[in-house]
Amino acid sequence: MNCEPCRFGGRPVTDAEAREMLIKIPAWRRETRKGVKRLLCEFSFIGFDDAFEFSGRIADLAREQDHHPTMLVEYGKVTIRWWTHKINGLHMNDFIMAAKTDDIFREMAEVRN
């Protein structure tokens, strides 16, 4: 599944829709910052190199889908937040990108093991 173009004034997901979709991405949680709902997940790594590689793969995905997160890369951890700026909240695209982020994390874990 790919992201669809989102326009200003587009429809954010409802709270009920968000709860239903969060079941499929259990590592993620909703947060509200400055009145804007977002998806948040922290990913743990052994060191900086894996964290940096992961963030690069997420950046590639973001360019491919034209939907961009906020990322914080630290030693052994990457924090990612998805939300849709044009609607100042959560859109279906954010849940799609969260699931794709999880897929990349799983792929990297399989390679390491």
C-alpha positions as CSV (number, residue, x, y, z in Angstrom):
1,M,0.0,0.0,0.0
2,N,1.3,3.5,-0.9
3,C,0.5,7.0,0.3
4,E,-2.0,9.0,-1.5
5,P,-1.6,12.7,-2.1
6,C,-3.1,14.7,0.7
7,R,-4.5,18.2,0.3
8,F,-5.0,21.1,2.7
9,G,-8.4,20.6,4.3
10,G,-8.3,16.8,3.8
11,R,-10.0,14.6,6.3
12,P,-8.0,13.4,9.3
13,V,-8.7,9.9,10.6
14,T,-11.2,9.7,13.4
15,D,-10.2,8.6,16.9
16,A,-12.1,5.3,16.3
17,E,-10.3,4.7,13.0
18,A,-7.0,5.5,14.7
19,R,-7.6,3.0,17.5
20,E,-8.5,0.3,14.9
21,M,-5.4,1.0,12.9
22,L,-3.1,1.1,15.9
23,I,-4.0,-2.6,16.6
24,K,-2.0,-3.4,13.4
25,I,1.1,-1.4,14.5
26,P,1.2,-2.2,18.3
27,A,4.7,-0.7,18.9
28,W,3.3,2.8,17.9
29,R,1.4,5.2,20.2
30,R,-0.5,8.4,19.6
31,E,0.7,11.6,21.2
32,T,-0.5,15.1,21.0
33,R,2.0,17.9,20.7
34,K,1.0,21.6,20.5
35,G,-2.6,20.3,19.8
36,V,-1.5,18.1,16.8
37,K,-2.0,14.3,17.0
38,R,1.0,12.3,15.9
39,L,2.2,8.7,15.8
40,L,5.4,8.0,17.8
41,C,7.7,5.0,18.0
42,E,11.2,4.4,19.4
43,F,13.4,1.8,17.8
44,S,16.4,0.4,19.7
45,F,19.7,-0.6,18.1
46,I,23.1,-2.0,19.4
47,G,25.0,1.2,18.4
48,F,25.0,4.3,16.3
49,D,25.8,2.6,12.9
50,D,22.6,0.6,12.8
51,A,20.5,3.5,14.0
52,F,22.0,5.7,11.3
53,E,21.5,3.1,8.6
54,F,17.8,2.7,9.7
55,S,17.3,6.5,9.6
56,G,18.7,6.5,6.1
57,R,16.4,3.8,4.9
58,I,13.4,5.7,6.4
59,A,14.6,8.9,4.6
60,D,14.7,6.9,1.3
61,L,11.1,5.6,2.0
62,A,10.0,9.2,2.8
63,R,11.3,10.5,-0.5
64,E,9.8,7.6,-2.4
65,Q,6.3,8.1,-0.8
66,D,6.6,12.0,-0.6
67,H,5.6,11.8,3.1
68,H,8.2,12.8,5.7
69,P,8.6,12.2,9.4
70,T,10.4,13.8,12.2
71,M,13.4,11.6,13.2
72,L,15.8,11.8,16.2
73,V,18.9,9.6,15.8
74,E,20.8,8.9,19.0
75,Y,23.3,6.2,20.0
76,G,21.3,3.0,20.0
77,K,17.9,4.6,19.4
78,V,15.8,6.3,16.6
79,T,12.6,8.1,17.5
80,I,10.2,8.6,14.6
81,R,7.0,10.7,14.5
82,W,4.6,10.6,11.6
83,W,1.8,13.1,11.1
84,T,0.4,15.0,8.1
85,H,1.3,18.7,8.1
86,K,-1.4,19.7,5.6
87,I,-4.2,18.6,7.9
88,N,-2.3,19.2,11.1
89,G,-3.1,15.7,12.4
90,L,-3.2,12.0,11.5
91,H,-4.1,10.8,8.0
92,M,-4.2,7.2,6.7
93,N,-0.8,7.9,5.1
94,D,0.7,8.1,8.6
95,F,-0.4,4.6,9.5
96,I,0.8,3.3,6.1
97,M,4.2,4.9,6.8
98,A,4.3,3.5,10.3
99,A,3.7,0.0,9.0
100,K,6.4,0.5,6.3
101,T,8.8,1.7,9.0
102,D,8.1,-1.4,11.1
103,D,8.8,-3.5,7.9
104,I,12.2,-1.9,7.5
105,F,13.0,-2.4,11.2
106,R,12.1,-6.1,10.9
107,E,14.2,-6.6,7.7
108,M,17.2,-5.1,9.4
109,A,16.7,-7.3,12.5
110,E,16.5,-10.4,10.3
111,V,19.8,-9.5,8.6
112,R,21.5,-9.0,12.0
113,N,20.4,-12.3,13.3
